[in-house]
Amino acid sequence: MRIDIAAMGRMKTSPEAALVADYLDRFAKTGRALGLPPVQLTELDDRKGGGMAAEAELLGRAAPPGALLVMLDERGEQPTSPDFAARLARHRDEARDICFLIGGADGLDPALRARADWQISFGRMVWPHMLVRVMLAEQLYRAATILAGSPYHRA
Ligand SMILES: C[S@@+](CC[C@H](N)C(=O)[O-])C[C@H]1O[C@@H](n2cnc3c(N)ncnc32)[C@H](O)[C@@H]1O
């Protein structure tokens, strides 16, 4: 199994970048004993400014062939953290690769969204894509702690 995040835009040195690195590091450490691999983050730039369609092309190419495509979108499902953890464990047990896709300022192209195996929303409000990376990294770490039975997730 591999777990990827493919996201539009490059994070410079910033509080968001530090948080993403910290949560992904914690995920790697907690996930090791659970058979969950470290997350690979791919940052994508559309230098030619080709819009959503060009971004969709880049995001689609960044996903490993055959990976489950999980798209972050405010119109998606809103799973609970334990549901998210259970789904992660299911795909680990199936040895299925997972690729999370996060759009840029204009969002994910509808044609790309039509290819999603799962669309996840962090609420109906729109968040800046860099914060969505932080939230996803935190939820991955939270999922690992839930699967490990550690007390981080108290709900
Ligand atoms: C600034 S948002 C783009 C918003 C865009 N106007 C749209 O309609 O999709 C950039 C990216 O952040 C992610 N995102 C923003 N809000 C989200 C939310 N509430 N839940 C999940 N992902 C979200 C999505 O991947 C989105 O493509």
Backbone and ligand atoms as CSV (ligand in chain L), in Angstrom:
chain,resi,resn,atom,element,x,y,z
A,1,MET,N,N,0.837,-1.195,0.000
A,1,MET,CA,C,0.000,0.000,0.000
A,1,MET,C,C,0.873,1.247,0.000
A,2,ARG,N,N,0.436,2.272,-0.762
A,2,ARG,CA,C,1.073,3.577,-0.577
A,2,ARG,C,C,-0.012,4.628,-0.365
A,3,ILE,N,N,0.354,5.660,0.343
A,3,ILE,CA,C,-0.576,6.758,0.589
A,3,ILE,C,C,0.070,8.030,0.052
A,4,ASP,N,N,-0.629,8.670,-0.869
A,4,ASP,CA,C,-0.136,9.900,-1.486
A,4,ASP,C,C,-1.106,11.045,-1.218
A,5,ILE,N,N,-0.543,12.223,-1.143
A,5,ILE,CA,C,-1.351,13.445,-1.235
A,5,ILE,C,C,-0.798,14.207,-2.432
A,6,ALA,N,N,-1.654,14.485,-3.408
A,6,ALA,CA,C,-1.260,15.319,-4.547
A,6,ALA,C,C,-2.049,16.617,-4.407
A,7,ALA,N,N,-1.310,17.718,-4.364
A,7,ALA,CA,C,-1.964,18.989,-4.062
A,7,ALA,C,C,-1.437,20.103,-4.954
A,8,MET,N,N,-2.328,20.976,-5.366
A,8,MET,CA,C,-1.911,22.126,-6.179
A,8,MET,C,C,-1.214,23.158,-5.288
A,9,GLY,N,N,-0.149,23.729,-5.820
A,9,GLY,CA,C,0.550,24.813,-5.125
A,9,GLY,C,C,1.724,24.316,-4.307
A,10,ARG,N,N,2.709,25.188,-4.182
A,10,ARG,CA,C,3.892,24.851,-3.393
A,10,ARG,C,C,3.872,25.629,-2.091
A,11,MET,N,N,4.096,24.894,-0.995
A,11,MET,CA,C,4.143,25.537,0.316
A,11,MET,C,C,5.530,26.091,0.538
A,12,LYS,N,N,5.599,27.370,0.792
A,12,LYS,CA,C,6.904,27.926,1.163
A,12,LYS,C,C,7.046,27.712,2.669
A,13,THR,N,N,8.151,28.191,3.231
A,13,THR,CA,C,8.293,28.106,4.677
A,13,THR,C,C,7.140,28.881,5.297
A,14,SER,N,N,6.326,28.202,6.070
A,14,SER,CA,C,5.109,28.832,6.604
A,14,SER,C,C,4.618,28.015,7.789
A,15,PRO,N,N,3.736,28.600,8.603
A,15,PRO,CA,C,3.165,27.822,9.710
A,15,PRO,C,C,2.425,26.581,9.199
A,16,GLU,N,N,1.738,26.709,8.051
A,16,GLU,CA,C,0.999,25.556,7.512
A,16,GLU,C,C,1.966,24.436,7.136
A,17,ALA,N,N,3.090,24.813,6.492
A,17,ALA,CA,C,4.072,23.796,6.083
A,17,ALA,C,C,4.624,23.069,7.307
A,18,ALA,N,N,4.872,23.822,8.385
A,18,ALA,CA,C,5.408,23.212,9.608
A,18,ALA,C,C,4.386,22.242,10.204
A,19,LEU,N,N,3.118,22.631,10.177
A,19,LEU,CA,C,2.076,21.757,10.734
A,19,LEU,C,C,1.914,20.483,9.905
A,20,VAL,N,N,1.917,20.642,8.584
A,20,VAL,CA,C,1.788,19.459,7.717
A,20,VAL,C,C,2.953,18.500,7.981
A,21,ALA,N,N,4.178,19.054,8.033
A,21,ALA,CA,C,5.361,18.208,8.261
A,21,ALA,C,C,5.253,17.501,9.613
A,22,ASP,N,N,4.795,18.227,10.622
A,22,ASP,CA,C,4.700,17.649,11.965
A,22,ASP,C,C,3.667,16.516,11.987
A,23,TYR,N,N,2.461,16.762,11.427
A,23,TYR,CA,C,1.429,15.716,11.471
A,23,TYR,C,C,1.820,14.510,10.613
A,24,LEU,N,N,2.453,14.755,9.472
A,24,LEU,CA,C,2.840,13.611,8.625
A,24,LEU,C,C,3.963,12.811,9.285
A,25,ASP,N,N,4.820,13.504,10.014
A,25,ASP,CA,C,5.872,12.814,10.761
A,25,ASP,C,C,5.256,11.956,11.877
A,26,ARG,N,N,4.290,12.544,12.587
A,26,ARG,CA,C,3.622,11.784,13.649
A,26,ARG,C,C,2.870,10.584,13.060
A,27,PHE,N,N,2.249,10.809,11.884
A,27,PHE,CA,C,1.533,9.712,11.217
A,27,PHE,C,C,2.515,8.587,10.872
A,28,ALA,N,N,3.668,8.962,10.337
A,28,ALA,CA,C,4.658,7.941,9.943
A,28,ALA,C,C,5.088,7.125,11.164
A,29,LYS,N,N,5.313,7.818,12.282
A,29,LYS,CA,C,5.787,7.105,13.481
A,29,LYS,C,C,4.696,6.202,14.049
A,30,THR,N,N,3.462,6.715,14.136
A,30,THR,CA,C,2.367,5.906,14.698
A,30,THR,C,C,1.957,4.814,13.720
A,31,GLY,N,N,1.988,5.147,12.425
A,31,GLY,CA,C,1.512,4.200,11.421
A,31,GLY,C,C,2.435,3.015,11.204
A,32,ARG,N,N,3.709,3.185,11.544
A,32,ARG,CA,C,4.698,2.120,11.260
A,32,ARG,C,C,4.257,0.791,11.863
A,33,ALA,N,N,3.840,0.824,13.126
A,33,ALA,CA,C,3.447,-0.416,13.806
A,33,ALA,C,C,2.101,-0.948,13.310
A,34,LEU,N,N,1.398,-0.114,12.550
A,34,LEU,CA,C,0.052,-0.505,12.086
A,34,LEU,C,C,0.075,-0.955,10.623
A,35,GLY,N,N,1.250,-0.963,10.031
A,35,GLY,CA,C,1.342,-1.325,8.610
A,35,GLY,C,C,0.893,-0.223,7.677
A,36,LEU,N,N,0.902,1.010,8.185
A,36,LEU,CA,C,0.555,2.157,7.334
A,36,LEU,C,C,1.846,2.852,6.895
A,37,PRO,N,N,2.039,3.037,5.601
A,37,PRO,CA,C,3.291,3.641,5.121
A,37,PRO,C,C,3.306,5.151,5.324
A,38,PRO,N,N,4.495,5.764,5.327
A,38,PRO,CA,C,4.545,7.231,5.387
A,38,PRO,C,C,3.835,7.837,4.181
A,39,VAL,N,N,3.257,9.012,4.390
A,39,VAL,CA,C,2.540,9.693,3.299
A,39,VAL,C,C,3.540,10.393,2.394
A,40,GLN,N,N,3.329,10.266,1.095
A,40,GLN,CA,C,4.162,10.988,0.132
A,40,GLN,C,C,3.369,12.192,-0.385
A,41,LEU,N,N,3.918,13.361,-0.159
A,41,LEU,CA,C,3.242,14.591,-0.587
A,41,LEU,C,C,3.850,15.090,-1.895
A,42,THR,N,N,3.013,15.254,-2.909
A,42,THR,CA,C,3.475,15.814,-4.182
A,42,THR,C,C,2.800,17.158,-4.394
A,43,GLU,N,N,3.632,18.192,-4.508
A,43,GLU,CA,C,3.101,19.531,-4.754
A,43,GLU,C,C,3.186,19.830,-6.242
A,44,LEU,N,N,2.120,20.352,-6.790
A,44,LEU,CA,C,2.053,20.555,-8.241
A,44,LEU,C,C,1.853,22.025,-8.574
A,45,ASP,N,N,2.522,22.431,-9.640
A,45,ASP,CA,C,2.448,23.816,-10.111
A,45,ASP,C,C,1.962,23.831,-11.539
A,46,ASP,N,N,0.974,24.644,-11.817
A,46,ASP,CA,C,0.580,24.825,-13.219
A,46,ASP,C,C,1.163,26.161,-13.662
A,47,ARG,N,N,2.420,26.120,-14.104
A,47,ARG,CA,C,3.132,27.371,-14.410
A,47,ARG,C,C,2.517,28.117,-15.584
A,48,LYS,N,N,1.851,27.365,-16.493
A,48,LYS,CA,C,1.304,28.030,-17.680
A,48,LYS,C,C,-0.066,28.645,-17.419
A,49,GLY,N,N,-0.588,28.466,-16.227
A,49,GLY,CA,C,-1.891,29.050,-15.909
A,49,GLY,C,C,-3.008,28.508,-16.782
A,50,GLY,N,N,-3.020,27.218,-16.975
A,50,GLY,CA,C,-4.013,26.575,-17.861
A,50,GLY,C,C,-5.366,26.331,-17.218
A,51,GLY,N,N,-5.546,26.795,-15.981
A,51,GLY,CA,C,-6.850,26.664,-15.337
A,51,GLY,C,C,-7.115,25.270,-14.792
A,52,MET,N,N,-8.390,25.065,-14.443
A,52,MET,CA,C,-8.783,23.828,-13.764
A,52,MET,C,C,-8.480,22.581,-14.589
A,53,ALA,N,N,-8.652,22.687,-15.921
A,53,ALA,CA,C,-8.438,21.502,-16.769
A,53,ALA,C,C,-6.967,21.091,-16.736
A,54,ALA,N,N,-6.072,22.093,-16.791
A,54,ALA,CA,C,-4.634,21.786,-16.734
A,54,ALA,C,C,-4.272,21.225,-15.360
A,55,GLU,N,N,-4.879,21.782,-14.317
A,55,GLU,CA,C,-4.610,21.276,-12.968
A,55,GLU,C,C,-5.112,19.834,-12.826
A,56,ALA,N,N,-6.267,19.567,-13.438
A,56,ALA,CA,C,-6.828,18.213,-13.382
A,56,ALA,C,C,-5.876,17.216,-14.033
A,57,GLU,N,N,-5.262,17.645,-15.136
A,57,GLU,CA,C,-4.301,16.798,-15.855
A,57,GLU,C,C,-3.103,16.477,-14.940
A,58,LEU,N,N,-2.585,17.517,-14.278
A,58,LEU,CA,C,-1.434,17.321,-13.384
A,58,LEU,C,C,-1.802,16.418,-12.206
A,59,LEU,N,N,-2.966,16.685,-11.610
A,59,LEU,CA,C,-3.387,15.894,-10.443
A,59,LEU,C,C,-3.629,14.440,-10.844
A,60,GLY,N,N,-4.276,14.256,-11.989
A,60,GLY,CA,C,-4.574,12.902,-12.458
A,60,GLY,C,C,-3.297,12.119,-12.719
A,61,ARG,N,N,-2.279,12.812,-13.263
A,61,ARG,CA,C,-1.011,12.133,-13.570
A,61,ARG,C,C,-0.213,11.837,-12.299
A,62,ALA,N,N,-0.431,12.635,-11.252
A,62,ALA,CA,C,0.328,12.435,-10.006
A,62,ALA,C,C,-0.174,11.220,-9.233
A,63,ALA,N,N,-1.391,10.790,-9.521
A,63,ALA,CA,C,-1.951,9.649,-8.779
A,63,ALA,C,C,-1.377,8.342,-9.327
A,64,PRO,N,N,-0.870,7.469,-8.451
A,64,PRO,CA,C,-0.357,6.188,-8.941
A,64,PRO,C,C,-1.483,5.401,-9.628
A,65,PRO,N,N,-1.167,4.708,-10.738
A,65,PRO,CA,C,-2.211,3.956,-11.453
A,65,PRO,C,C,-2.897,2.966,-10.510
A,66,GLY,N,N,-4.213,2.949,-10.570
A,66,GLY,CA,C,-4.972,1.988,-9.757
A,66,GLY,C,C,-5.261,2.457,-8.338
A,67,ALA,N,N,-4.692,3.608,-7.954
A,67,ALA,CA,C,-4.934,4.084,-6.588
A,67,ALA,C,C,-6.381,4.526,-6.424
A,68,LEU,N,N,-6.886,4.345,-5.223
A,68,LEU,CA,C,-8.204,4.870,-4.870
A,68,LEU,C,C,-8.101,6.392,-4.869
A,69,LEU,N,N,-8.944,7.059,-5.629
A,69,LEU,CA,C,-8.862,8.525,-5.719
A,69,LEU,C,C,-9.818,9.154,-4.707
A,70,VAL,N,N,-9.235,9.789,-3.708
A,70,VAL,CA,C,-10.036,10.438,-2.663
A,70,VAL,C,C,-9.873,11.943,-2.850
A,71,MET,N,N,-10.955,12.593,-3.224
A,71,MET,CA,C,-10.854,14.035,-3.521
A,71,MET,C,C,-11.431,14.855,-2.369
A,72,LEU,N,N,-10.706,15.903,-2.043
A,72,LEU,CA,C,-11.140,16.812,-0.983
A,72,LEU,C,C,-11.986,17.894,-1.631
A,73,ASP,N,N,-13.224,17.977,-1.186
A,73,ASP,CA,C,-14.141,18.917,-1.831
A,73,ASP,C,C,-15.272,19.213,-0.841
A,74,GLU,N,N,-15.652,20.488,-0.770
A,74,GLU,CA,C,-16.653,20.869,0.242
A,74,GLU,C,C,-18.021,20.225,-0.002
A,75,ARG,N,N,-18.247,19.713,-1.227
A,75,ARG,CA,C,-19.526,19.056,-1.531
A,75,ARG,C,C,-19.514,17.562,-1.219
A,76,GLY,N,N,-18.411,17.067,-0.684
A,76,GLY,CA,C,-18.268,15.622,-0.468
A,76,GLY,C,C,-18.952,15.126,0.789
A,77,GLU,N,N,-18.720,13.850,1.082
A,77,GLU,CA,C,-19.241,13.217,2.299
A,77,GLU,C,C,-18.496,13.771,3.513
A,78,GLN,N,N,-19.127,13.700,4.654
A,78,GLN,CA,C,-18.468,14.159,5.882
A,78,GLN,C,C,-18.343,12.990,6.846
A,79,PRO,N,N,-17.344,12.142,6.647
A,79,PRO,CA,C,-17.201,10.986,7.535
A,79,PRO,C,C,-16.761,11.425,8.928
A,80,THR,N,N,-17.076,10.607,9.935
A,80,THR,CA,C,-16.510,10.862,11.266
A,80,THR,C,C,-15.046,10.420,11.236
A,81,SER,N,N,-14.288,10.856,12.222
A,81,SER,CA,C,-12.875,10.443,12.271
A,81,SER,C,C,-12.742,8.920,12.437
A,82,PRO,N,N,-13.568,8.267,13.301
A,82,PRO,CA,C,-13.465,6.798,13.370
A,82,PRO,C,C,-13.843,6.117,12.049
A,83,ASP,N,N,-14.835,6.668,11.310
A,83,ASP,CA,C,-15.172,6.097,9.988
A,83,ASP,C,C,-13.987,6.227,9.038
A,84,PHE,N,N,-13.350,7.385,9.072
A,84,PHE,CA,C,-12.197,7.638,8.203
A,84,PHE,C,C,-11.074,6.649,8.553
A,85,ALA,N,N,-10.864,6.446,9.853
A,85,ALA,CA,C,-9.817,5.509,10.293
A,85,ALA,C,C,-10.147,4.092,9.830
A,86,ALA,N,N,-11.425,3.714,9.948
A,86,ALA,CA,C,-11.821,2.352,9.561
A,86,ALA,C,C,-11.616,2.149,8.064
A,87,ARG,N,N,-11.908,3.176,7.291
A,87,ARG,CA,C,-11.741,3.044,5.836
A,87,ARG,C,C,-10.258,2.948,5.460
A,88,LEU,N,N,-9.450,3.698,6.173
A,88,LEU,CA,C,-8.003,3.625,5.938
A,88,LEU,C,C,-7.505,2.202,6.239
A,89,ALA,N,N,-7.985,1.648,7.338
A,89,ALA,CA,C,-7.569,0.284,7.717
A,89,ALA,C,C,-8.058,-0.732,6.686
A,90,ARG,N,N,-9.268,-0.524,6.174
A,90,ARG,CA,C,-9.802,-1.453,5.159
A,90,ARG,C,C,-8.922,-1.451,3.917
A,91,HIS,N,N,-8.558,-0.269,3.460
A,91,HIS,CA,C,-7.739,-0.208,2.245
A,91,HIS,C,C,-6.315,-0.727,2.505
A,92,ARG,N,N,-5.818,-0.532,3.726
A,92,ARG,CA,C,-4.514,-1.141,4.080
A,92,ARG,C,C,-4.618,-2.669,3.971
A,93,ASP,N,N,-5.726,-3.227,4.529
A,93,ASP,CA,C,-5.885,-4.685,4.510
A,93,ASP,C,C,-6.055,-5.220,3.094
A,94,GLU,N,N,-6.613,-4.388,2.207
A,94,GLU,CA,C,-6.766,-4.790,0.799
A,94,GLU,C,C,-5.488,-4.509,-0.011
A,95,ALA,N,N,-4.482,-3.920,0.635
A,95,ALA,CA,C,-3.247,-3.474,-0.033
A,95,ALA,C,C,-3.560,-2.523,-1.185
A,96,ARG,N,N,-4.524,-1.664,-0.992
A,96,ARG,CA,C,-4.944,-0.710,-2.029
A,96,ARG,C,C,-4.218,0.622,-1.814
A,97,ASP,N,N,-3.652,1.148,-2.868
A,97,ASP,CA,C,-3.039,2.476,-2.777
A,97,ASP,C,C,-4.141,3.533,-2.665
A,98,ILE,N,N,-3.826,4.608,-1.954
A,98,ILE,CA,C,-4.789,5.709,-1.805
A,98,ILE,C,C,-4.095,7.002,-2.220
A,99,CYS,N,N,-4.776,7.785,-3.016
A,99,CYS,CA,C,-4.236,9.107,-3.361
A,99,CYS,C,C,-5.288,10.174,-3.055
A,100,PHE,N,N,-4.934,11.080,-2.144
A,100,PHE,CA,C,-5.801,12.205,-1.800
A,100,PHE,C,C,-5.463,13.364,-2.738
A,101,LEU,N,N,-6.481,13.987,-3.290
A,101,LEU,CA,C,-6.264,15.102,-4.222
A,101,LEU,C,C,-6.867,16.384,-3.648
A,102,ILE,N,N,-6.062,17.445,-3.649
A,102,ILE,CA,C,-6.518,18.753,-3.156
A,102,ILE,C,C,-6.353,19.762,-4.281
A,103,GLY,N,N,-7.408,20.478,-4.602
A,103,GLY,CA,C,-7.398,21.414,-5.727
A,103,GLY,C,C,-6.707,22.732,-5.403
A,104,GLY,N,N,-6.664,23.585,-6.401
A,104,GLY,CA,C,-6.086,24.909,-6.234
A,104,GLY,C,C,-7.188,25.937,-5.980
A,105,ALA,N,N,-6.879,27.204,-6.236
A,105,ALA,CA,C,-7.790,28.297,-5.897
A,105,ALA,C,C,-9.168,28.155,-6.561
A,106,ASP,N,N,-9.203,27.552,-7.751
A,106,ASP,CA,C,-10.482,27.406,-8.455
A,106,ASP,C,C,-11.190,26.100,-8.138
A,107,GLY,N,N,-10.554,25.245,-7.353
A,107,GLY,CA,C,-11.173,23.970,-7.015
A,107,GLY,C,C,-10.822,22.874,-8.010
A,108,LEU,N,N,-11.447,21.725,-7.820
A,108,LEU,CA,C,-11.172,20.557,-8.669
A,108,LEU,C,C,-12.100,20.564,-9.875
A,109,ASP,N,N,-11.527,20.294,-11.030
A,109,ASP,CA,C,-12.294,20.258,-12.270
A,109,ASP,C,C,-13.428,19.216,-12.163
A,110,PRO,N,N,-14.652,19.576,-12.597
A,110,PRO,CA,C,-15.769,18.616,-12.499
A,110,PRO,C,C,-15.469,17.280,-13.186
A,111,ALA,N,N,-14.730,17.320,-14.294
A,111,ALA,CA,C,-14.417,16.053,-14.988
A,111,ALA,C,C,-13.507,15.175,-14.136
A,112,LEU,N,N,-12.619,15.818,-13.366
A,112,LEU,CA,C,-11.756,15.050,-12.461
A,112,LEU,C,C,-12.585,14.527,-11.286
A,113,ARG,N,N,-13.458,15.394,-10.770
A,113,ARG,CA,C,-14.292,14.965,-9.629
A,113,ARG,C,C,-15.161,13.767,-9.991
A,114,ALA,N,N,-15.541,13.690,-11.261
A,114,ALA,CA,C,-16.375,12.553,-11.701
A,114,ALA,C,C,-15.617,11.232,-11.591
A,115,ARG,N,N,-14.274,11.316,-11.515
A,115,ARG,CA,C,-13.463,10.089,-11.406
A,115,ARG,C,C,-13.195,9.690,-9.955
A,116,ALA,N,N,-13.743,10.461,-9.011
A,116,ALA,CA,C,-13.433,10.202,-7.593
A,116,ALA,C,C,-14.057,8.888,-7.128
A,117,ASP,N,N,-13.281,8.131,-6.356
A,117,ASP,CA,C,-13.853,6.965,-5.671
A,117,ASP,C,C,-14.533,7.401,-4.382
A,118,TRP,N,N,-14.070,8.510,-3.842
A,118,TRP,CA,C,-14.639,9.015,-2.594
A,118,TRP,C,C,-14.356,10.515,-2.552
A,119,GLN,N,N,-15.346,11.312,-2.186
A,119,GLN,CA,C,-15.126,12.755,-2.015
A,119,GLN,C,C,-15.382,13.092,-0.556
A,120,ILE,N,N,-14.416,13.713,0.059
A,120,ILE,CA,C,-14.503,14.037,1.489
A,120,ILE,C,C,-14.587,15.542,1.671
A,121,SER,N,N,-15.479,15.946,2.558
A,121,SER,CA,C,-15.618,17.363,2.881
A,121,SER,C,C,-15.247,17.598,4.341
A,122,PHE,N,N,-14.559,18.685,4.591
A,122,PHE,CA,C,-14.295,19.132,5.958
A,122,PHE,C,C,-15.299,20.219,6.327
A,123,GLY,N,N,-16.533,20.031,5.925
A,123,GLY,CA,C,-17.592,21.006,6.191
A,123,GLY,C,C,-17.956,21.732,4.911
A,124,ARG,N,N,-19.104,22.418,4.915
A,124,ARG,CA,C,-19.601,23.033,3.686
A,124,ARG,C,C,-18.953,24.369,3.366
A,125,MET,N,N,-18.222,24.908,4.334
A,125,MET,CA,C,-17.489,26.145,4.051
A,125,MET,C,C,-16.240,25.810,3.241
A,126,VAL,N,N,-15.787,26.776,2.454
A,126,VAL,CA,C,-14.574,26.591,1.652
A,126,VAL,C,C,-13.363,27.046,2.476
A,127,TRP,N,N,-12.350,26.167,2.512
A,127,TRP,CA,C,-11.115,26.474,3.242
A,127,TRP,C,C,-9.983,26.739,2.245
A,128,PRO,N,N,-9.002,27.541,2.647
A,128,PRO,CA,C,-7.822,27.706,1.784
A,128,PRO,C,C,-7.132,26.349,1.603
A,129,HIS,N,N,-6.632,26.089,0.388
A,129,HIS,CA,C,-6.105,24.743,0.128
A,129,HIS,C,C,-4.936,24.377,1.034
A,130,MET,N,N,-4.168,25.377,1.490
A,130,MET,CA,C,-3.040,25.050,2.374
A,130,MET,C,C,-3.552,24.583,3.747
A,131,LEU,N,N,-4.666,25.179,4.202
A,131,LEU,CA,C,-5.237,24.721,5.475
A,131,LEU,C,C,-5.845,23.332,5.323
A,132,VAL,N,N,-6.398,23.052,4.144
A,132,VAL,CA,C,-6.967,21.718,3.903
A,132,VAL,C,C,-5.872,20.650,4.010
A,133,ARG,N,N,-4.674,20.990,3.542
A,133,ARG,CA,C,-3.547,20.048,3.700
A,133,ARG,C,C,-3.281,19.763,5.173
A,134,VAL,N,N,-3.304,20.845,5.981
A,134,VAL,CA,C,-3.059,20.675,7.417
A,134,VAL,C,C,-4.145,19.781,8.015
A,135,MET,N,N,-5.401,20.073,7.646
A,135,MET,CA,C,-6.520,19.309,8.224
A,135,MET,C,C,-6.447,17.839,7.817
A,136,LEU,N,N,-6.097,17.592,6.561
A,136,LEU,CA,C,-5.986,16.205,6.109
A,136,LEU,C,C,-4.845,15.489,6.834
A,137,ALA,N,N,-3.705,16.167,6.965
A,137,ALA,CA,C,-2.566,15.547,7.660
A,137,ALA,C,C,-2.937,15.228,9.107
A,138,GLU,N,N,-3.685,16.150,9.746
A,138,GLU,CA,C,-4.098,15.913,11.131
A,138,GLU,C,C,-5.058,14.739,11.207
A,139,GLN,N,N,-5.991,14.657,10.258
A,139,GLN,CA,C,-6.969,13.548,10.288
A,139,GLN,C,C,-6.294,12.200,10.026
A,140,LEU,N,N,-5.245,12.218,9.205
A,140,LEU,CA,C,-4.499,10.965,8.988
A,140,LEU,C,C,-3.809,10.546,10.289
A,141,TYR,N,N,-3.185,11.513,10.956
A,141,TYR,CA,C,-2.540,11.195,12.237
A,141,TYR,C,C,-3.588,10.717,13.249
A,142,ARG,N,N,-4.719,11.439,13.304
A,142,ARG,CA,C,-5.795,11.050,14.231
A,142,ARG,C,C,-6.264,9.628,13.930
A,143,ALA,N,N,-6.409,9.317,12.643
A,143,ALA,CA,C,-6.851,7.971,12.249
A,143,ALA,C,C,-5.866,6.921,12.759
A,144,ALA,N,N,-4.569,7.214,12.624
A,144,ALA,CA,C,-3.558,6.254,13.087
A,144,ALA,C,C,-3.670,6.055,14.604
A,145,THR,N,N,-3.914,7.155,15.333
A,145,THR,CA,C,-4.026,7.006,16.803
A,145,THR,C,C,-5.284,6.216,17.170
A,146,ILE,N,N,-6.355,6.401,16.394
A,146,ILE,CA,C,-7.589,5.637,16.651
A,146,ILE,C,C,-7.313,4.145,16.431
A,147,LEU,N,N,-6.630,3.823,15.322
A,147,LEU,CA,C,-6.334,2.412,15.021
A,147,LEU,C,C,-5.358,1.827,16.042
A,148,ALA,N,N,-4.486,2.687,16.599
A,148,ALA,CA,C,-3.508,2.219,17.593
A,148,ALA,C,C,-4.118,2.142,18.987
A,149,GLY,N,N,-5.327,2.698,19.153
A,149,GLY,CA,C,-5.969,2.700,20.468
A,149,GLY,C,C,-5.321,3.667,21.437
A,150,SER,N,N,-4.632,4.668,20.914
A,150,SER,CA,C,-3.999,5.641,21.807
A,150,SER,C,C,-4.995,6.752,22.143
A,151,PRO,N,N,-4.775,7.458,23.255
A,151,PRO,CA,C,-5.824,8.372,23.758
A,151,PRO,C,C,-5.924,9.730,23.057
A,152,TYR,N,N,-5.216,9.974,21.974
A,152,TYR,CA,C,-5.272,11.290,21.299
A,152,TYR,C,C,-6.701,11.654,20.921
A,153,HIS,N,N,-7.442,10.679,20.350
A,153,HIS,CA,C,-8.824,10.936,19.930
A,153,HIS,C,C,-9.738,10.570,21.098
A,154,ARG,N,N,-10.363,11.558,21.671
A,154,ARG,CA,C,-11.105,11.306,22.909
A,154,ARG,C,C,-12.602,11.188,22.716
A,155,ALA,N,N,-13.118,11.527,21.529
A,155,ALA,CA,C,-14.583,11.572,21.354
A,155,ALA,C,C,-15.196,10.183,21.475
L,1,LIG,C1,C,-9.868,27.364,-2.122
L,1,LIG,S1,S,-10.526,25.784,-2.377
L,1,LIG,C2,C,-11.327,25.947,-3.947
L,1,LIG,C3,C,-12.706,26.375,-3.848
L,1,LIG,C4,C,-13.400,26.430,-5.182
L,1,LIG,N1,N,-14.084,27.675,-5.287
L,1,LIG,C5,C,-14.383,25.303,-5.391
L,1,LIG,O1,O,-15.536,25.576,-5.691
L,1,LIG,O2,O,-14.019,24.122,-5.252
L,1,LIG,C6,C,-9.132,24.794,-2.818
L,1,LIG,C7,C,-9.261,23.331,-2.527
L,1,LIG,O3,O,-9.319,23.125,-1.128
L,1,LIG,C8,C,-10.099,21.972,-0.845
L,1,LIG,N2,N,-11.204,22.392,0.038
L,1,LIG,C9,C,-11.623,23.641,0.323
L,1,LIG,N3,N,-12.633,23.622,1.191
L,1,LIG,C10,C,-12.852,22.319,1.494
L,1,LIG,C11,C,-13.771,21.652,2.355
L,1,LIG,N4,N,-14.686,22.299,3.057
L,1,LIG,N5,N,-13.707,20.313,2.431
L,1,LIG,C12,C,-12.781,19.626,1.720
L,1,LIG,N6,N,-11.885,20.193,0.891
L,1,LIG,C13,C,-11.928,21.534,0.772
L,1,LIG,C14,C,-10.580,21.416,-2.181
L,1,LIG,O4,O,-9.697,20.390,-2.616
L,1,LIG,C15,C,-10.487,22.624,-3.076
L,1,LIG,O5,O,-10.320,22.226,-4.414
